[in-house]
Amino acid sequence: MKRLYGLIGNPLQQSFSKSFFDSYFLKHNIYDAEFVNFQLNSVEQLPELLQSETRIIGLSVTHPFKELVLNTLHALDPISKSIGAVNCIRIHQKKYFGFNTDVTGFEKSIRPFLSPSHQPALILGTGGAAKAVKFALHKLQWPCKLVGRNNPIQDYSYTELTQEHIRHFKFIIQTTPLGMGNLKDQLPPLPYEGIGNSHFVMDLIYNPEKTPFLKAAEARGALILNGLDMLKFQAIESWKIWNLLSD
């Protein structure tokens, strides 16, 4: 019987996780595992899923459940506890353990592109992904601020941002769902005139390859990066956790 892994979230049509793991299993001659997308209407369906699919060993977690799933878990690792969000669940002896591999995925994906001139950073969004990015930047001792919509943890609202703010923040990270799925034509309301060729602009979305946000930044001369490499790095880290593997 094959070991079962999967992804929970909603919607999942844009996700590459299944195709990534299908290719990963093939490349590494892993024939006793399969990866399935489990689109849930609410996080309350997770216990029912785990009771019905007893082969599940590990789950990836995506929008909108990274924070909502916390109350269904038995324990959190120190990083996910500090962040307040998980994107990786390990199931062992009928208990559910939460981890956050977005931190590692983000760090590794930006490493080839980030330079000291890309300080400070501006994070668009206040959800689970934004919290992981903030944690990673603090770990790198990279100054950063959060932009949100009436969230207590935000430093700025979108309406407060001026061209001067955008010029000041040389590394801008987009962590919201704007640009994918039903929101594929939308982009954050920023004064894009402030972006120039000294900016590094990242969108955690990877499908489409270039969101309207990235296109707008690229048109202003910015270095751009989507979230595909982050997905790959965090997925490999999750695989290690699910199977208790080390480097």
Phi, psi and omega per residue, in radians:
M1 nan 2.311 -3.077
K2 -1.303 2.503 2.981
R3 -1.201 2.489 -3.051
L4 -2.035 2.291 3.072
Y5 -2.245 2.850 -3.118
G6 -2.925 -3.119 3.139
L7 -2.203 2.313 3.015
I8 -2.000 2.491 -3.137
G9 2.901 -3.048 3.124
N10 -2.939 2.062 0.017
P11 -1.493 2.904 -3.129
L12 -2.080 0.048 -3.083
Q13 -1.073 -0.493 -3.079
Q14 -1.535 -0.089 -2.991
S15 -1.367 2.450 3.062
F16 -1.774 0.056 -3.041
S17 -1.022 -0.804 -3.109
K18 -1.103 -0.798 -3.137
S19 -1.146 -0.591 3.095
F20 -1.096 -0.867 -3.092
F21 -1.234 -0.608 3.062
D22 -1.016 -0.761 3.125
S23 -1.214 -0.662 3.141
Y24 -1.102 -0.770 3.119
F25 -1.081 -0.739 -3.120
L26 -1.148 -0.790 -3.102
K27 -1.094 -0.641 -3.058
H28 -1.781 0.258 3.079
N29 0.974 0.747 3.095
I30 -1.719 1.819 -3.035
Y31 -1.822 -0.119 -3.083
D32 -1.838 0.464 -3.128
A33 -2.449 2.624 3.022
E34 -2.480 2.704 -3.103
F35 -2.150 2.290 -3.041
V36 -2.270 2.457 2.993
N37 -1.451 2.218 3.080
F38 -2.047 1.652 3.133
Q39 -1.414 2.056 -3.112
L40 -1.870 2.493 3.078
N41 -1.357 -0.491 3.101
S42 -2.651 2.768 -3.127
V43 -1.181 -0.352 3.116
E44 -1.136 -0.283 3.121
Q45 -1.412 -0.179 -3.078
L46 -1.098 -0.860 3.120
P47 -0.996 -0.673 3.117
E48 -1.124 -0.716 3.097
L49 -1.059 -0.809 -3.079
L50 -1.205 -0.503 3.091
Q51 -1.318 -0.573 -3.109
S52 -1.485 -0.543 3.136
E53 -1.882 1.378 -3.021
T54 -1.255 -0.155 3.123
R55 -1.433 -0.189 -3.059
I56 -1.133 2.201 3.109
I57 -1.835 -0.594 -3.091
G58 -2.641 2.621 3.121
L59 -2.327 2.437 2.877
S60 -1.580 2.610 -3.103
V61 -2.181 2.240 3.098
T62 -2.206 -3.078 -3.112
H63 -0.923 2.382 0.109
P64 -1.862 0.495 -2.920
F65 -1.811 0.026 -3.028
K66 -1.067 -0.564 3.086
E67 -1.717 -0.653 -3.066
L68 -1.126 -0.460 -3.053
V69 -1.317 -0.237 -3.017
L70 -0.970 -0.710 -3.072
N71 -1.231 -0.196 3.138
T72 -1.665 -0.047 -3.050
L73 -1.715 2.667 3.130
H74 -1.513 -0.487 -3.118
A75 -2.765 2.703 3.097
L76 -2.171 2.549 3.010
D77 -1.319 2.860 -3.053
P78 -0.995 -0.639 -3.114
I79 -1.185 -0.870 -3.136
S80 -1.157 -0.536 3.088
K81 -1.154 -0.730 3.123
S82 -1.166 -0.709 -3.116
I83 -1.292 -0.687 -3.053
G84 1.478 0.487 3.133
A85 -2.777 2.573 3.077
V86 -2.236 2.658 3.005
N87 -2.263 0.132 -3.085
C88 -2.535 2.235 3.108
I89 -2.163 2.263 3.025
R90 -1.858 2.267 3.124
I91 -1.826 2.133 -3.121
H92 -2.541 2.172 -3.140
Q93 0.900 0.794 3.082
K94 1.108 0.374 3.045
K95 -2.105 2.640 -3.003
Y96 -2.021 2.152 -3.059
F97 -2.033 2.260 -3.073
G98 -1.753 2.451 3.123
F99 -2.404 2.877 3.057
N100 -2.230 1.824 3.115
T101 -1.681 -0.040 3.054
D102 -1.066 -0.583 -3.129
V103 -1.059 -0.906 3.122
T104 -1.107 -0.747 -3.139
G105 -1.051 -0.767 3.133
F106 -1.140 -0.841 -3.124
E107 -0.979 -0.867 -3.077
K108 -1.183 -0.589 -3.097
S109 -1.253 -0.579 -3.101
I110 -1.535 -0.285 -3.012
R111 -0.923 -0.738 -3.109
P112 -1.265 -0.230 -2.982
F113 -1.970 -0.481 -3.008
L114 -1.318 2.392 3.064
S115 -2.319 2.825 -3.140
P116 -0.980 -0.422 3.141
S117 -1.238 -0.245 -3.120
H118 -1.553 0.671 3.078
Q119 -2.001 2.584 -0.142
P120 -1.458 -3.101 -3.100
A121 -1.929 2.629 3.080
L122 -2.176 2.126 -3.110
I123 -1.800 2.122 3.127
L124 -1.607 1.965 -3.110
G125 2.101 2.790 -3.124
T126 -2.358 0.257 -3.121
G127 -1.486 -2.863 -3.081
G128 -1.046 -0.715 -3.141
A129 -1.167 -0.715 3.118
A130 -1.080 -0.698 3.132
K131 -1.140 -0.651 3.102
A132 -1.170 -0.723 3.106
V133 -1.099 -0.770 3.119
K134 -1.063 -0.759 3.115
F135 -1.050 -0.782 -3.125
A136 -1.110 -0.733 -3.137
L137 -1.169 -0.696 3.073
H138 -1.088 -0.671 3.098
K139 -1.067 -0.619 3.117
L140 -1.485 0.035 -3.092
Q141 1.022 0.693 -3.135
W142 -1.783 2.024 -3.137
P143 -1.085 2.417 -3.106
C144 -2.659 2.758 3.081
K145 -2.334 2.698 -3.136
L146 -1.865 2.458 3.039
V147 -1.988 2.296 -3.117
G148 -2.575 -3.013 3.109
R149 -2.113 1.610 3.091
N150 1.036 0.722 3.070
N151 -1.879 2.356 -3.084
P152 -1.019 -0.457 -3.072
I153 -1.515 -0.100 -3.076
Q154 -1.293 2.647 3.043
D155 -1.681 -0.524 3.118
Y156 -2.392 2.687 2.882
S157 -1.703 2.811 -3.133
Y158 -1.062 -0.611 -3.093
T159 -1.216 -0.350 3.129
E160 -1.380 -0.403 -2.989
L161 -1.253 2.307 3.100
T162 -1.994 3.014 3.066
Q163 -1.040 -0.596 3.132
E164 -1.118 -0.698 3.064
H165 -1.044 -0.838 -3.078
I166 -1.122 -0.678 3.089
R167 -1.115 -0.613 -3.083
H168 -1.236 -0.726 -3.093
F169 -1.542 1.837 -2.995
K170 -1.478 -0.245 3.109
F171 -2.152 1.975 -3.089
I172 -2.050 2.201 -3.083
I173 -2.075 2.145 -3.126
Q174 -1.692 2.045 -3.039
T175 -2.049 0.076 -3.076
T176 -1.586 2.988 3.112
P177 -1.325 -0.050 -3.131
L178 -1.056 2.164 -3.138
G179 1.953 -0.067 -3.138
M180 -2.309 2.793 3.073
G181 0.974 -2.317 3.135
N182 -1.182 -0.218 -3.137
L183 -1.841 0.355 -2.986
K184 -1.084 -0.405 -3.113
D185 -1.691 0.050 -3.061
Q186 -1.794 2.679 3.087
L187 -2.517 2.727 -3.091
P188 -1.038 2.508 -3.127
P189 -1.380 1.561 -3.116
L190 -2.112 2.734 2.949
P191 -1.393 1.483 -3.003
Y192 -1.117 -0.275 3.114
E193 -1.066 -0.356 3.141
G194 -1.363 -0.210 -3.141
I195 -1.450 2.394 3.123
G196 -2.455 -2.941 -3.048
N197 -1.331 -0.003 3.037
S198 -1.660 0.032 -3.098
H199 -1.602 2.587 2.933
F200 -2.026 2.086 -3.023
V201 -2.157 2.211 -3.087
M202 -2.165 2.461 2.988
D203 -2.090 2.221 -3.123
L204 -1.224 -0.252 3.056
I205 -1.251 2.487 3.134
Y206 -2.175 -0.097 3.102
N207 -2.435 1.791 0.239
P208 -1.306 2.854 -3.114
E209 -1.060 -0.700 3.067
K210 -2.161 1.922 3.081
T211 -1.320 2.880 3.035
P212 -0.940 -0.596 3.103
F213 -1.088 -0.835 3.130
L214 -1.167 -0.659 3.108
K215 -1.096 -0.727 3.134
A216 -1.124 -0.713 3.136
A217 -1.205 -0.715 3.141
E218 -1.112 -0.659 3.124
A219 -1.104 -0.398 3.116
R220 -1.639 0.070 3.056
G221 1.673 0.106 -3.085
A222 -1.314 2.653 2.915
L223 -1.295 2.254 -3.061
I224 -2.131 2.699 3.120
L225 -2.624 2.344 3.044
N226 -1.677 -3.050 -3.006
G227 -1.641 0.219 -3.054
L228 -1.156 -0.786 3.128
D229 -1.131 -0.657 3.086
M230 -1.051 -0.757 3.095
L231 -0.993 -0.831 -3.081
K232 -1.111 -0.806 -3.109
F233 -1.143 -0.740 -3.132
Q234 -1.231 -0.558 3.118
A235 -1.140 -0.755 3.107
I236 -1.116 -0.695 3.108
E237 -1.127 -0.688 3.085
S238 -1.105 -0.719 3.119
W239 -1.021 -0.722 3.107
K240 -1.090 -0.751 -3.127
I241 -1.153 -0.789 -3.125
W242 -1.038 -0.588 -3.040
N243 -1.952 0.199 3.112
L244 0.899 0.856 3.125
L245 -1.726 2.734 3.072
S246 -2.161 2.874 -3.136
D247 -1.137 nan nan
